[in-house]
Amino acid sequence: MDGRNKSGHDVETVETPFMLTEAATYDELVRNFRWDIPARFNMAEACCDRHADGTGRLALIYVDENGATGRTSFDEVAEMSRRFANVLQADGLVRGDRVAVFLSQSLELPIAHMAAFRSGLISIPLFALFGEDALEFRLSNSQAKAIVTDEGGWEKLSKIRDRLPDLKTVYVIGERAPSGTTSFWDAVKAASPDFARVDTSCDDPALIIYTSGTTGNPKGALHAHRVVLGHLPNVEMCHNFLPRPGDLMWTPADWAWIGGLVNGLLAFWYHGIPLVGHRARKFEPQAAMQMMADLGVRNVFLPPTALKLMRQAGVKHPGVKLRSIFTGGESLGGELLGWVRETFGIDAHEVFGQTECNLVIGSNSNLFPIRPGSMGKATPGFDVRIVNDKGEELPRGQRGIIGVRQPCPVTMLEYWRNPEATAKKYAGEFLLTGDLGVQDEDGYFWYVSREDDVITTAGYRVGPSEIEHTLMKHPSVAMAAVVGIPDPIRTESIKAWIVLRPGFTGTDALAREIQEFVKVQLAAHEYPRFVEFAETLPMTATGKVLRRELRAKG
């Protein structure tokens, strides 16, 4: 052993290929678990180079918008990222500088990240659908010196570049680099394929992932190279143990978010499992099913929104043979869980975490029964408790803040240049997630709401999640979101926004029927006094309902 690192765990200099020792029961899995965090660790080496052994091992199957398919090996990704590392170095970037990656799922995205990791730079994934304001804030806040984007991204970036004095170099993917930019591929092809990887500690910074900004400006969660190792216990458990022969992973979640980038791309590449990349203009359930069947996808991360859209469309395909379904972001509830089981023949395994400290709770129906509405149990290696705002543990069955005892390897180093916000994230020995939940006597965790989503009505404190699950049981409801709106007598009244399934019309009679349904199924004090039908619900890019926008509408 080389001592202990900042994550608080014993460190070794030899990597292990997996974090979990496969077990028949959850208790055995937890009992056998030990963190193994090497003192020296680099994500480019762990997630790419060690699989680039000259055999042409498959890394990526990329399907473009026209359906054309290309295949890229780890050997090729490693070489192209070494070349791009030389480009970044030649253009003046030094260890600790920030390079932004403003792309959707593509071959160039992992090349750019791997180049940054091997150079000791800090990469910043940026969602391709960001507008100019969102882009400007993140690039200004991070003081990014370089950015990799495509022609669509440059169109937005060009309008704000003069307001970004730190941004020196723009690499553009496309047939011709616009004036004032550098052609990504021309630069890569001209660079040397030889690059000596920088020696990094597991605690050295590697990524800034900006939160979705539910309150105020988004905050940049600065993560170390060890973040991918911190994700592995949950990814391995909830994907029913990795790797298995024939595993092939796909997610429609954008690789700019921690769910798509670290849960998906980096965790699976750590295990040498190839990914499918596909840049769809919008999620099409039938096309998704066809692609999974055609390519033989075995493992998926499907956010609840994607599953709801598939259920709404009534899609099935006999050629889809999934081995694992990983989901998180919003709780599924019994109706959707049942549909998944009926459609795919396996259970969806829910997870819980957040950008700052991810994948701390999860499920595996082979280890313990799934309880509809529950997020599952604590991931092996994590001590998750229900606490108050002082970080004091609360009794089982009592609602409080979901807290994660620190230190642990998956936790961010800090909010980028925001020590005040960083300090507020912790109380006592716990990181406070800001999510309210309950842990039952059997160890299952139940999500209630974000702290600021709790509805206070007629003396009751009500979480919207339970009401939304009940609404989803009604045959007319495709999607639902519940918020509290001001009420001079009750403090707040419960209001539901509902997207209907095809064949139903939003009438007053249907609204009354739905209200009565909730009264009977759930509780009289939890039924929505107001129902509004909508074509769509406002959502974050990761598929979470933006309840604050609904509250603002009243």
SEBA-614353 format. One record per residue (C-alpha): residue number from 1; residue in three letters; x, y, z. Coordinates in steps of 0.25 Angstrom, whole numbers, plus 2048, in hexadecimal, padded with zeros to 3 digits. Each point is the difference from the previous one (the first is absolute). Layout:
N
(NUM ALA (X Y Z))
...
***
This chain:
554
(1 MET (800 800 800))
(2 ASP (805 80E 7FD))
(3 GLY (7F7 807 80B))
(4 ARG (7F3 807 7FF))
(5 ASN (7FC 80A 7F5))
(6 LYS (7F6 80B 801))
(7 SER (7F4 7F7 7FE))
(8 GLY (803 7FA 80D))
(9 HIS (803 7F2 7FB))
(10 ASP (80C 7F7 800))
(11 VAL (808 801 7F3))
(12 GLU (808 7F7 7F7))
(13 THR (808 801 7F4))
(14 VAL (7F9 7F5 7F9))
(15 GLU (7F3 801 7F9))
(16 THR (7F5 7F6 802))
(17 PRO (7F7 7FC 7F3))
(18 PHE (7F3 801 808))
(19 MET (7FC 806 80E))
(20 LEU (7F6 7F5 804))
(21 THR (802 7F2 803))
(22 GLU (7F3 7F9 7FA))
(23 ALA (7F7 7FB 80B))
(24 ALA (7F2 7F9 801))
(25 THR (7FB 809 80B))
(26 TYR (801 80F 802))
(27 ASP (805 7FE 80F))
(28 GLU (80B 7F7 7FA))
(29 LEU (803 80B 7F6))
(30 VAL (801 80B 80A))
(31 ARG (808 7F7 80A))
(32 ASN (80B 7FC 7F5))
(33 PHE (801 80E 7FB))
(34 ARG (80E 808 801))
(35 TRP (803 80D 7F9))
(36 ASP (80D 7FE 7F8))
(37 ILE (804 80E 7FB))
(38 PRO (80E 801 7FA))
(39 ALA (809 80B 805))
(40 ARG (804 804 7F1))
(41 PHE (7F4 7FF 7F7))
(42 ASN (7FC 806 7F3))
(43 MET (7F3 7FF 7F9))
(44 ALA (806 800 7F2))
(45 GLU (809 7F4 803))
(46 ALA (7F5 7F8 808))
(47 CYS (7F5 803 7F6))
(48 CYS (807 7FF 7F3))
(49 ASP (80F 7FD 7FF))
(50 ARG (800 7F3 808))
(51 HIS (7F6 7FA 7F5))
(52 ALA (808 806 7F5))
(53 ASP (809 7F3 7FF))
(54 GLY (801 800 7F1))
(55 THR (7F5 7F6 7FE))
(56 GLY (7F6 80A 7FA))
(57 ARG (7F6 7FE 80C))
(58 LEU (7F3 807 7FD))
(59 ALA (7FD 80C 808))
(60 LEU (7F5 808 7F9))
(61 ILE (7F5 7FD 7F6))
(62 TYR (7FC 80D 7FB))
(63 VAL (7F2 802 7F8))
(64 ASP (7FE 80D 7FA))
(65 GLU (7F3 807 7FD))
(66 ASN (7FF 7F9 7F2))
(67 GLY (802 7F2 807))
(68 ALA (80E 7FE 7FA))
(69 THR (809 7F8 80A))
(70 GLY (80E 802 803))
(71 ARG (809 7F8 80A))
(72 THR (80C 805 807))
(73 SER (80A 7F8 809))
(74 PHE (807 803 80D))
(75 ASP (80D 800 7F8))
(76 GLU (7FB 80B 7F7))
(77 VAL (7F9 809 80B))
(78 ALA (80E 7FF 808))
(79 GLU (808 804 7F4))
(80 MET (7F6 80C 7FC))
(81 SER (800 805 80E))
(82 ARG (80F 800 801))
(83 ARG (801 808 7F4))
(84 PHE (7F5 80A 805))
(85 ALA (808 800 80D))
(86 ASN (80C 805 7F8))
(87 VAL (7F7 80A 7F9))
(88 LEU (7FC 806 80D))
(89 GLN (80E 801 806))
(90 ALA (805 807 7F3))
(91 ASP (7F5 80A 801))
(92 GLY (805 804 80E))
(93 LEU (7F7 7F8 80A))
(94 VAL (807 7FB 80C))
(95 ARG (7FC 7F7 80C))
(96 GLY (7F4 805 807))
(97 ASP (7FA 808 7F5))
(98 ARG (7F2 7FE 7FC))
(99 VAL (7FB 7FB 7F2))
(100 ALA (7F1 800 7FD))
(101 VAL (7FA 7F5 7F8))
(102 PHE (7F3 806 7F9))
(103 LEU (7FB 7F3 7F9))
(104 SER (7F5 7F6 800))
(105 GLN (803 7F1 7FF))
(106 SER (80B 7FF 7F6))
(107 LEU (80E 7F9 7FD))
(108 GLU (806 80E 803))
(109 LEU (7FA 801 80E))
(110 PRO (808 7F5 807))
(111 ILE (80D 804 7F8))
(112 ALA (7FF 80E 805))
(113 HIS (7FE 7FB 80F))
(114 MET (80B 7F5 7FF))
(115 ALA (80A 80A 7FA))
(116 ALA (7FD 80A 80C))
(117 PHE (801 7F5 80B))
(118 ARG (80D 7FB 7FA))
(119 SER (805 80E 800))
(120 GLY (7FD 804 80E))
(121 LEU (7F5 809 7FB))
(122 ILE (7F2 802 806))
(123 SER (7F5 7FD 7F6))
(124 ILE (7F2 807 800))
(125 PRO (7F5 7F8 7F9))
(126 LEU (7F6 80A 7FB))
(127 PHE (7F2 7FC 7FB))
(128 ALA (7FE 802 7F1))
(129 LEU (7F3 806 801))
(130 PHE (805 80C 80A))
(131 GLY (7FC 80E 7FB))
(132 GLU (809 80B 800))
(133 ASP (7FE 805 80E))
(134 ALA (802 7F2 806))
(135 LEU (80D 7FE 7F8))
(136 GLU (805 80E 804))
(137 PHE (7FE 7FE 80F))
(138 ARG (807 7F2 800))
(139 LEU (80C 804 7F7))
(140 SER (802 80D 808))
(141 ASN (7FF 7FA 80D))
(142 SER (80A 7F5 7FD))
(143 GLN (809 809 7F8))
(144 ALA (801 7F5 7F5))
(145 LYS (80C 803 7F7))
(146 ALA (7FB 7F6 7F5))
(147 ILE (7F4 7FA 7FB))
(148 VAL (7FC 7F5 7F6))
(149 THR (7F3 801 7F9))
(150 ASP (7F9 7FE 7F3))
(151 GLU (7FA 80A 7F5))
(152 GLY (7F3 801 808))
(153 GLY (808 803 80D))
(154 TRP (809 80A 7F9))
(155 GLU (7F3 807 7FB))
(156 LYS (7FC 803 80F))
(157 LEU (80F 802 805))
(158 SER (803 80A 7F5))
(159 LYS (7F6 80A 805))
(160 ILE (806 800 80E))
(161 ARG (80F 7FE 7FE))
(162 ASP (804 80E 801))
(163 ARG (7FA 800 80F))
(164 LEU (809 7F4 803))
(165 PRO (80E 806 802))
(166 ASP (806 7F3 805))
(167 LEU (7FC 7F7 7F4))
(168 LYS (80C 800 7F7))
(169 THR (7FD 7F4 7F7))
(170 VAL (7F4 7FB 7F9))
(171 TYR (801 7F2 7FA))
(172 VAL (7F4 7FD 7F6))
(173 ILE (7FC 7F3 7FA))
(174 GLY (7FB 801 7F2))
(175 GLU (804 801 7F1))
(176 ARG (806 80E 802))
(177 ALA (805 808 80C))
(178 PRO (7F9 80E 801))
(179 SER (809 80C 800))
(180 GLY (807 801 80E))
(181 THR (7FE 7F1 803))
(182 THR (809 7F4 7FF))
(183 SER (7FC 7F4 7F8))
(184 PHE (7FF 7F4 80A))
(185 TRP (803 7F5 7F7))
(186 ASP (80B 807 7F8))
(187 ALA (807 803 80D))
(188 VAL (7FE 7F2 805))
(189 LYS (805 7FA 7F3))
(190 ALA (80D 809 800))
(191 ALA (804 7FD 80E))
(192 SER (809 7F6 805))
(193 PRO (7FA 7F3 805))
(194 ASP (80A 7FF 80B))
(195 PHE (7FD 807 80E))
(196 ALA (805 7FD 80E))
(197 ARG (7F4 7FF 809))
(198 VAL (801 80A 80C))
(199 ASP (801 7F8 80D))
(200 THR (7F4 803 808))
(201 SER (7FB 7FD 80E))
(202 CYS (7F2 7FA 802))
(203 ASP (7FD 80E 807))
(204 ASP (805 809 7F5))
(205 PRO (7F4 808 7F9))
(206 ALA (7FB 7FA 7F3))
(207 LEU (7F2 805 7FD))
(208 ILE (7F7 80C 803))
(209 ILE (7F1 7FC 7FE))
(210 TYR (7F6 80B 802))
(211 THR (7F4 7FD 808))
(212 SER (7F2 803 7FA))
(213 GLY (7FF 80D 808))
(214 THR (7F2 7FD 807))
(215 THR (803 80C 809))
(216 GLY (808 80C 7FB))
(217 ASN (80C 7FE 7F7))
(218 PRO (805 7F2 7FD))
(219 LYS (80C 7FC 808))
(220 GLY (80C 7F9 7FA))
(221 ALA (802 7F2 808))
(222 LEU (80F 7FE 7FF))
(223 HIS (803 7F1 7FF))
(224 ALA (80E 7F9 801))
(225 HIS (804 7F4 7F8))
(226 ARG (7FB 7F6 80B))
(227 VAL (7F2 804 7FC))
(228 VAL (7FF 7F5 7F6))
(229 LEU (804 7F6 80B))
(230 GLY (7F6 805 80A))
(231 HIS (7F5 7FD 7F5))
(232 LEU (804 7F2 7FE))
(233 PRO (7F9 7F9 80C))
(234 ASN (7F2 805 7FC))
(235 VAL (802 7FE 7F1))
(236 GLU (805 7F2 802))
(237 MET (7F5 7FD 80A))
(238 CYS (7F4 806 7F8))
(239 HIS (805 7FB 7F3))
(240 ASN (7FF 7F2 806))
(241 PHE (810 7FF 801))
(242 LEU (809 804 7F5))
(243 PRO (806 7FC 7F7))
(244 ARG (7F9 7F4 7F9))
(245 PRO (804 7FB 7F2))
(246 GLY (7F8 807 7F6))
(247 ASP (7FD 80D 808))
(248 LEU (7FD 80C 7F8))
(249 MET (7FB 80D 806))
(250 TRP (7F7 80B 7FB))
(251 THR (7F9 80C 806))
(252 PRO (7F8 80B 7FA))
(253 ALA (805 809 80C))
(254 ASP (80A 80B 7FB))
(255 TRP (80F 7FD 802))
(256 ALA (801 80F 806))
(257 TRP (7F9 7FB 80D))
(258 ILE (806 7F8 80B))
(259 GLY (7F5 7F5 7FD))
(260 GLY (804 7FE 7F1))
(261 LEU (80F 803 802))
(262 VAL (805 7FA 80D))
(263 ASN (7F5 7F5 802))
(264 GLY (800 7FD 7F2))
(265 LEU (80C 803 7F7))
(266 LEU (80B 800 80A))
(267 ALA (7FB 7F5 80A))
(268 PHE (7FE 7F6 7F4))
(269 TRP (80D 804 7F9))
(270 TYR (807 7FD 80D))
(271 HIS (7FB 7F2 7FF))
(272 GLY (803 800 7F1))
(273 ILE (7F2 7FE 7FC))
(274 PRO (7FC 807 7F3))
(275 LEU (7F5 80B 7FF))
(276 VAL (7F6 804 7F5))
(277 GLY (800 80F 7FD))
(278 HIS (7F5 806 7F9))
(279 ARG (7FC 80F 7FE))
(280 ALA (7F1 800 7FE))
(281 ARG (7F9 80D 7FF))
(282 LYS (7F5 7FB 809))
(283 PHE (7FD 7F3 807))
(284 GLU (7F8 7F7 7F7))
(285 PRO (7FB 7F4 808))
(286 GLN (7FF 7F7 7F4))
(287 ALA (80D 804 7FA))
(288 ALA (807 7FE 80D))
(289 MET (7FA 7F2 801))
(290 GLN (804 7FD 7F1))
(291 MET (80E 804 803))
(292 MET (802 7F8 80C))
(293 ALA (7FB 7F4 7F9))
(294 ASP (809 802 7F4))
(295 LEU (80C 802 807))
(296 GLY (7FE 7F6 80C))
(297 VAL (800 80A 80B))
(298 ARG (801 7F9 80D))
(299 ASN (801 80B 80B))
(300 VAL (7F8 80D 800))
(301 PHE (7FF 80D 809))
(302 LEU (7F2 804 7FD))
(303 PRO (7FB 80C 808))
(304 PRO (7F2 800 805))
(305 THR (7FC 80A 7F5))
(306 ALA (804 7F6 7F5))
(307 LEU (7F9 7F4 806))
(308 LYS (7F3 809 802))
(309 LEU (801 804 7F1))
(310 MET (802 7F1 7FC))
(311 ARG (7F4 7FC 808))
(312 GLN (7F8 80B 7FB))
(313 ALA (803 7FB 7F2))
(314 GLY (7FD 7F2 803))
(315 VAL (80D 7FB 7F9))
(316 LYS (805 7F2 801))
(317 HIS (80B 7F8 7F7))
(318 PRO (803 7F1 801))
(319 GLY (80E 803 7FC))
(320 VAL (804 808 80C))
(321 LYS (807 7F7 80A))
(322 LEU (805 809 80C))
(323 ARG (808 7FB 80B))
(324 SER (7FF 80C 809))
(325 ILE (7F7 80D 801))
(326 PHE (806 80B 809))
(327 THR (7F7 80C 803))
(328 GLY (800 80C 809))
(329 GLY (7FD 80F 801))
(330 GLU (7F1 7FE 803))
(331 SER (7FA 7F4 808))
(332 LEU (7F8 7F6 7F6))
(333 GLY (7F5 7FC 809))
(334 GLY (7F9 7F2 7FF))
(335 GLU (7F8 802 7F3))
(336 LEU (80D 804 7F8))
(337 LEU (808 7F5 807))
(338 GLY (7F5 7F6 7FC))
(339 TRP (800 805 7F1))
(340 VAL (80F 7FE 800))
(341 ARG (800 7F2 805))
(342 GLU (7F5 7FC 7F6))
(343 THR (807 807 7F4))
(344 PHE (80E 7FC 802))
(345 GLY (7FF 7F3 809))
(346 ILE (809 806 80B))
(347 ASP (7FF 80B 80B))
(348 ALA (805 80E 7FF))
(349 HIS (80A 803 80B))
(350 GLU (7FE 80E 806))
(351 VAL (80C 808 805))
(352 PHE (801 80D 808))
(353 GLY (80B 80A 800))
(354 GLN (804 80E 7FC))
(355 THR (80B 807 7F8))
(356 GLU (807 803 80D))
(357 CYS (800 7F2 806))
(358 ASN (7FA 7F6 7F6))
(359 LEU (7FA 7F2 800))
(360 VAL (7FF 7FE 810))
(361 ILE (7F3 7F8 7FF))
(362 GLY (7FC 7F5 7F6))
(363 SER (7F8 7F3 7FD))
(364 ASN (802 7F2 7FB))
(365 SER (7F4 7F7 800))
(366 ASN (809 7F4 801))
(367 LEU (806 804 80D))
(368 PHE (7F3 806 807))
(369 PRO (7F2 802 7FC))
(370 ILE (7FC 80D 7F9))
(371 ARG (7F6 808 808))
(372 PRO (7F9 809 7F6))
(373 GLY (802 80E 803))
(374 SER (80D 7FD 808))
(375 MET (80E 804 7FB))
(376 GLY (806 7F4 805))
(377 LYS (80B 7FE 80B))
(378 ALA (80D 807 803))
(379 THR (80B 7FC 7F5))
(380 PRO (80B 7F7 806))
(381 GLY (80B 80A 805))
(382 PHE (7F7 80B 804))
(383 ASP (7FA 804 80D))
(384 VAL (7F3 807 7FD))
(385 ARG (7F7 805 80B))
(386 ILE (7F4 809 802))
(387 VAL (804 80C 808))
(388 ASN (7FC 80E 804))
(389 ASP (806 80D 7FB))
(390 LYS (80B 7FF 80B))
(391 GLY (804 7F2 7FB))
(392 GLU (7FA 7F8 80C))
(393 GLU (7FA 7F3 7FC))
(394 LEU (7F1 7FE 801))
(395 PRO (7F9 7F3 804))
(396 ARG (7FB 7F6 7F5))
(397 GLY (7F3 804 7FB))
(398 GLN (802 80F 802))
(399 ARG (801 80A 7F5))
(400 GLY (80C 808 7FE))
(401 ILE (80C 804 7F7))
(402 ILE (807 7F4 7F9))
(403 GLY (80E 802 805))
(404 VAL (80D 7F8 7FB))
(405 ARG (80B 7FE 80B))
(406 GLN (80D 806 7FB))
(407 PRO (80B 7FE 7FB))
(408 CYS (7FD 7F7 7F4))
(409 PRO (806 7FF 7F3))
(410 VAL (7F5 804 7F7))
(411 THR (7FE 80E 807))
(412 MET (804 80D 7F9))
(413 LEU (80D 807 805))
(414 GLU (7F8 80D 801))
(415 TYR (7F7 80A 7F8))
(416 TRP (809 807 7F7))
(417 ARG (804 80D 806))
(418 ASN (7F4 800 809))
(419 PRO (805 7FD 80F))
(420 GLU (7F3 805 806))
(421 ALA (7F7 7F7 7F8))
(422 THR (80A 7F4 803))
(423 ALA (7FF 803 80F))
(424 LYS (7F1 800 7FF))
(425 LYS (800 7F2 7FA))
(426 TYR (805 7F9 80D))
(427 ALA (7FB 7FF 80E))
(428 GLY (808 7F8 80A))
(429 GLU (805 7F3 7F9))
(430 PHE (7F6 801 7F5))
(431 LEU (7FF 805 7F2))
(432 LEU (7F1 805 7FF))
(433 THR (7FA 7FD 7F3))
(434 GLY (7F4 80A 802))
(435 ASP (7F7 7F5 7FD))
(436 LEU (7F5 7FB 80A))
(437 GLY (7FE 7F1 802))
(438 VAL (7FD 7F5 80A))
(439 GLN (807 7F3 803))
(440 ASP (7F7 7F5 805))
(441 GLU (803 7F5 80A))
(442 ASP (806 7F7 7F5))
(443 GLY (80A 80A 7FB))
(444 TYR (7F8 805 7F3))
(445 PHE (800 80E 7FD))
(446 TRP (7F4 808 7FB))
(447 TYR (801 80D 7F9))
(448 VAL (7F7 80B 805))
(449 SER (804 80D 7F8))
(450 ARG (80A 80B 7FF))
(451 GLU (800 808 80D))
(452 ASP (7FA 80C 7F8))
(453 ASP (7F5 7F7 7FA))
(454 VAL (7F9 7FC 80D))
(455 ILE (7F2 805 800))
(456 THR (7FA 805 80D))
(457 THR (7F1 7FF 7FF))
(458 ALA (7F6 801 80C))
(459 GLY (80A 7FD 80A))
(460 TYR (806 7F4 7F8))
(461 ARG (80D 7FF 7F9))
(462 VAL (7FF 7F8 7F3))
(463 GLY (80A 7FB 7F6))
(464 PRO (7FC 801 7F2))
(465 SER (806 7F3 7FC))
(466 GLU (7F6 7F7 806))
(467 ILE (7F4 807 7FA))
(468 GLU (807 800 7F2))
(469 HIS (802 7F0 802))
(470 THR (7F1 7FF 803))
(471 LEU (7FC 809 7F4))
(472 MET (808 7F7 7F7))
(473 LYS (7F7 7F4 804))
(474 HIS (7F4 807 7F9))
(475 PRO (7FE 7FA 7F2))
(476 SER (800 80E 7FA))
(477 VAL (80D 806 805))
(478 ALA (80D 7FF 7F9))
(479 MET (808 80A 808))
(480 ALA (7FD 808 80D))
(481 ALA (806 80B 808))
(482 VAL (7FB 805 80D))
(483 VAL (803 80D 807))
(484 GLY (7FB 809 80B))
(485 ILE (7FA 80E 7FC))
(486 PRO (7FC 80B 80A))
(487 ASP (7F3 7FF 808))
(488 PRO (7FC 80A 80A))
(489 ILE (7F9 7F6 809))
(490 ARG (808 7F3 7FE))
(491 THR (80E 807 7FE))
(492 GLU (801 7F8 7F3))
(493 SER (7F7 7F8 7F8))
(494 ILE (804 7F4 7F8))
(495 LYS (800 801 7F1))
(496 ALA (802 7F6 7F5))
(497 TRP (805 802 7F2))
(498 ILE (7FC 7F4 7F7))
(499 VAL (805 7FB 7F3))
(500 LEU (7F5 7F6 7FA))
(501 ARG (802 7F3 7F9))
(502 PRO (7FB 800 7F1))
(503 GLY (7F1 7FE 7FF))
(504 PHE (7FD 809 80D))
(505 THR (7FB 80E 800))
(506 GLY (802 80A 80B))
(507 THR (7F2 803 805))
(508 ASP (7FA 804 80D))
(509 ALA (7FA 7F3 802))
(510 LEU (80D 7F9 7FE))
(511 ALA (807 809 80A))
(512 ARG (7F5 7FD 80B))
(513 GLU (802 7F1 7FD))
(514 ILE (80F 801 802))
(515 GLN (7FE 808 80D))
(516 GLU (7F7 7F6 805))
(517 PHE (809 7F5 7FC))
(518 VAL (80C 806 809))
(519 LYS (7F6 802 80C))
(520 VAL (7FD 7F1 7FF))
(521 GLN (80D 7FB 7FD))
(522 LEU (809 809 809))
(523 ALA (7FA 809 80A))
(524 ALA (7F5 80B 800))
(525 HIS (80A 80B 804))
(526 GLU (80A 7FC 7F5))
(527 TYR (7F6 802 7F4))
(528 PRO (803 80B 7F6))
(529 ARG (7F6 80B 802))
(530 PHE (804 805 7F3))
(531 VAL (802 7F9 7F3))
(532 GLU (806 806 7F3))
(533 PHE (802 7F8 7F3))
(534 ALA (80D 803 7F8))
(535 GLU (806 7FB 7F3))
(536 THR (80E 7FF 807))
(537 LEU (807 802 80D))
(538 PRO (80C 809 802))
(539 MET (80C 7F8 803))
(540 THR (80F 801 802))
(541 ALA (809 7FA 7F5))
(542 THR (801 7F4 809))
(543 GLY (7F1 7FD 800))
(544 LYS (7FD 806 80E))
(545 VAL (7F3 808 801))
(546 LEU (802 80E 802))
(547 ARG (7F6 802 80C))
(548 ARG (805 80F 802))
(549 GLU (7FB 803 7F2))
(550 LEU (7F2 7FA 803))
(551 ARG (800 807 80E))
(552 ALA (803 80E 7F9))
(553 LYS (7F4 7FD 7F6))
(554 GLY (7F7 7FE 80C))
***
